[in-house]
């Protein structure tokens, strides 16, 4: 499992180089690539917020347990 995660992480480094190279070839600058990276990071941050940070509306909040009744 760790090897698969490392391979996917390595592909990220290759993808960045490919996008930067194609931006330089097409436009002569890396501005388009940086806009693409920025857009990706905004989308990734939104997905992370949606999954991990926001409070779900359909799950009731936990209430403290009532005190035991002593007889």
Secondary structure, DSSP 8 states (H G I E B T S, - for coil): -HHHHHHHHHHHHHHHHHHHHHHHHHHSSSHHHHHHHHHHHHHHHHHHIIIIIS--SSS------------
